[in-house]
């Protein structure tokens, strides 16, 4: 994918992360809101005996009432699937078919395109990707299937060994599998699926960016430690309780674990190259164990349970500190921990007692207690 990340700031999301509930999960996280009301179609091949059944008990069945259908006079006409690629040059290296209600890869006759490098089928109605076996394995580098209805990663994807970017975000995938041969993958996106476990990624040691935000993951699996070249890891909006199994990720620069169930900052001492750490919307009560993370530029602890500032004064490269909606009550702590940071540019403290109990003097006092490098308070630039 050459594009956000809920997350949840650099990532596939392309946008700067904000210190609020809108912060990344990255942009690959924007859903089209398609509702799956028809029966789920599973993809099967002779070597796939795992049955993945969609739990759709909360989805209403379609109801038809005779005589109540009102025709849509503005209904757009969409070509039949088999017509969408008819006029394309067989030598094309890029096909982009977005939001066209495509339901079958087979009807696209992709076997015609022997030089294809990139295929984008975002926002369609695909449920099966078995037909990926028709794509040219020796040229394909990018496959974007964002926002479809795929519930199973077919083994046919194993052929595409030169893939560098794969986006399966906003689908209905429960299990990560059949990717072990894709050892050249650099960017892998699984945002907003139904994944419960990080697994079957051990061989993908070329990965630089992994997005798993918006799933049902409860713990960080041991096999994540094999991804030694990982630079960005997005885990926002899951059910993770603890930092663990990341000590080998020494090249990690961005870690987002927003909107989880973290209560303690720990296990990050080996991540000495970490530059951005997003921890908002957890249950953290104390800033600690960042002694070795001196390359941090951005630290986001928005909406936690902090009652005081501490253990920050050594982070001399910090440019952004986001701490809205905690329980910070004194400007003295802010001055002590942040006042001498030479590159501090932006702070957020709205929703803390220092702001709610000092409505008129809040910005002036912050400016007085922080250094001359400060230019922005709570998303508003300081007047010179």
N, C-alpha and C positions, 0 to 999 in steps of 0.2 A: 504494500500500500504506500502510495506516495502522497498522501494527503497534504484518540482529540485526543484521550483522553483527555466522572464523575466525577473521579476523580477528582484533576484530580492529574499554563505551564507547559514546557515543551513535551510533546508527545504527539501522538497522531492527532490530538485535538487542535493543534495549531494556535490555540488561544492562550493568553496569559491567565494563570490560575488565580482566582480570587479567594480571599480568606473568608469564605462563607459557605453556606450549604450548597451553593452553586459551583464550588470549586471542583476540580476534576475528580473524578472520572472524566477522562478526556473525551474529546469530541466524537471519537468513534462512538460515543454514547448517546447520540441523539436518535431517538426512536421514531419510526414513522407511524407508530400507533396502530399497525395492522392487527386486526383481531382474527384469530384462527377459529372460525366457527365450524369449518368442515372437518370431517374425520381426518386425523393425522395419517399421512402416508409414510411408511417406513421404507428405507432403502436397504436392500439385502443383496448379498452376493453369496456364492457358494462357500466362501471362507469366513463368513460372518454369521455366527450363530447367536450373537447377543441380541436379545430383543429389548428395545428401548421404547417403553410405552409412555405416551404423553399423558400427564395427569391433568385432565381438562375438566375436572368436575365443577369448577367454578365458571366455566365458559358456557353461556346459554346456547341451546340448540336453535337452529333457525326455525322460525315459525312462519307459516304462510296462511293468510286469510283471504279467501276468494273475494275478488272484487275490491281489494284495498290497494292494489299496486298502482302507484302513480308514476307514469313515465317521466324520465328525466330528459327534458328538452335540450339540455346542455351537455348531454352525454358525449364524452370524447371518444373518438374512434381509434382503436389501437390495432395495429397490424397483427395478423396471426403470427405465432412464434416462428413458423417456418419461413415467413416472409422477411423477417427482420435482418437476416444476413445475406439475403439473395443477391443484393447489389454490391456487396462489399468485395473489394479486391482480394483474391485468394492469397496474395503476397503481403497483405497487411500484417503489421506486427502489434497492433493495438485495437481491441474491440471494447466499446463502451456502450452498454445497453442498460440504462438506469430507469427504474420506475415504469416498467412496461408490462407488468403483470405476467411476466414469463413464468410458466409453470413446468417447463420441460427443457432440459439441456439437449436432449436427443433431437428435438425439433429444430435446433439451431444449426445442425450439421457442421459442427466445429471441426470435423475431420478435414474439411476443405482448406483450413488455414495452417499450412505446414510450417510457417515462419512466425507464428504467433508468439509474442513475448509477454503480453499483458491482457488480461481479461477482467473486465469490471461488470458485474451483474448485480449492483446494489439495488435494494428496494424492489424486489420482485417476489414471486410466490413459489420459489423453488423449495421442494421438500426432499429431493434426492440429488446426490452428486455422483452417483455411480458412473454417469456418462463422462466423467472427467478422463476416462481412459482413452478418449478420442483426441485429447489435446497433445500437441507435440512435446514430448518429454525433453528433447534436447534444446529447446528454445524458451520454454515458459519460465518466467522469472517472477511474475506478479499475478496473484489471483485474489480478487475482491468479491466476496459473497455476503457482504454486510447487509443486514436487515432482510432476511428471507425467512423460511420456515423449516430450515434444515435441522434434523434431530439426530443425525448419525453421520459420523465422518467415515465415509466409505473407504475401503482399502484401495480403491482405484486411484486415490491421491498419491499413493506411494511411488508411482511412476515419475512424478514431477520433481525429480531430485535436484533440479537447478533453481527451484523456487527460492526467492529471497524475501518476498513479502506475501503473507497470507492473512486475510481478514475474514474471520467467521463471527464477527460481533453481531449482536442482536439476532440470534437464532434460538434454537431450543435444544442445544447440545448439552448432554449430561456427562459424557465421558470423553476425555482427551485420549485419542488413540489413532493408530495408523499413520503417525507422523515420523516414525523413527528413521526413515530413510531420507528425510528432508534436512540433511545436515548443513545445507548452505543457507537455511533460513536466518534472516537477521531481524525481521520484525514479524511478530505473531500476535494477533488480536483476537481475544475471546470475550470481549466486553458484553455484559448482559446476556448471559446464557443461564444454564441451570447446573453448572459444574460444582461438584462438592469436594473434589480432590485434585490437587496438582500432581499429575502423574504422567508417565510415558514421555517425558521431555529430556531424559538423560543424554540422548545422543545429539541434541540440538545445541552443541557447544559454540556455534557461531552466532547464537541469538544475542542481539544488543538491546532489543526492546520487547518486553513481554507485558501485555495488558490483560488482566483477569478481573477487572472491576465489575461489580454488579452481578456476582454469582452467589454461591452458597458455601463457599470455602470456610472451613472451621479451623484449619491449622496449616502452617507452612511446612510442606513435606520435605523430607531429607533430600530427595532427588533434585530439588532446586539448587542445591549446593554444587552441582556439576556444571552449572551454566556460568562458568568463570568469566566469560566475556560480556556478561550482561551489564548494560549501562543504565537502563531505565526499567523499573519494576513498578507496576500499577496494580494495587490490590484493594482499592477503595470499595466500600459498600459490600463487604462480606461479613463473616461471623468470626473473624480471627481474634483470639484472646491473647496471643503471646508472640513476641519476636523470637524466632528460632530458625535454625538451619540456614543461616545466611553468611556464615563466617568466611566462606570461600569467595563471596561476591565482591572481591577487592576492587573491581573496576566500576562498581555501581556508583552512579552520579546522582540519580533521581530515585527516591523511594517514596511512594505514596501509599499510605495505609489508612486513609480517612474513613470515617463512618464504619468502624469496626467495634471491637470490644476490648481494646487494649487498655490496660490500667497502669502499666509500668514501661518506661523507656529502658531497654536493656538489649544486650546481644548485638550492639552495633559497633563495638570497639574496633573490629577489624575493617570496617568500611571507611577507611581513612580518606578515600577520594570522594566521599559523599558531599554533594553541593546543595541539594534541595531535599528537604525532609518535610513531608506533609502528614500531620497527625491529627487533624481537626476531627471533631465529633467522635471522641472516644471518652474514656473515663480516667484520664491521666491526672494524678494529683500532685506530681512533683517533676520538675525538670532536672534530670540527672543522667549520669552515665554517657555524657557526650564529650568526655575529656579528650578523646582521640579524633573527634570529628571536626578538626579545626579548619577544614576547607568549606564548611557550610556557608552558603550565601543566603539561603532562604530557609526559615524555620517557621512552620505553621502549627500552632497549638490552639487554634480557635475552638471554642465550645468544648472545653474540657472542665476539670475540677480544680484548677490551679488556684491556690490561695496566696502564693507569694512567688516572686521572681528570684531565681538563684541559679548558680552554675552556668552562667552565660558570658561572663566578662572575658573569658579566654577565646571566644569566637570572634576573632578580630577581622575576619573576612565577611561577617554578616552584613548584608545589605537590606534584607527584609525580615521583620519580625512581626508575625501576625498572632495576636493574642486576644482578640475580641471575645466577649461573652465567657469570661472566667470570673475570678473573685479577687483581682488585684486591687488593693485598697490604698497603697501609699506611693507617692511620687518618689520618695527616697529610695525605694527598691529599684524603681525604673532607672533612676540616676546612677545607682551603684552598679547595676548589672549592664546597662546599655550606654550610659553617658559617655564612656571613653572609647566606644567602638568607632574606629576611624572612617569606616565606609558605610555606616548605617544610613540608609536613605529613606526607608518607609517603615512606619509602625502602625499597627491597628490595636487600639485598646477600647473601642466603644463597647458598651454593655458591661464594663467592669465598674466597681465602685468609684475608681478614680475619675470616671466620666460621668456616671449617673448622679454622683454626689457633688460634682463640681462643674455643672453644666456651662456656666459662663466663663470660668477660668481654665477649663480643661486644656484647651489647645495651647493657651499661653504658657501654662505650667509645664506641659510636655516639652514645648520648645526650649524653655529655660533649663530643663533637666537633661536634655539630650544635646549631642554635639552639633557642630556647624554643618556637618554633612547631611543632616535631615532636611528633606524636601517635601515629604508627604505624610499627613496624618489622616488615617481613616479614609483613604481614597481621595482626599482633597489636598491640593498643593498649598504649601505655606506661602502666605503673602510676604514678599520681600520688604 
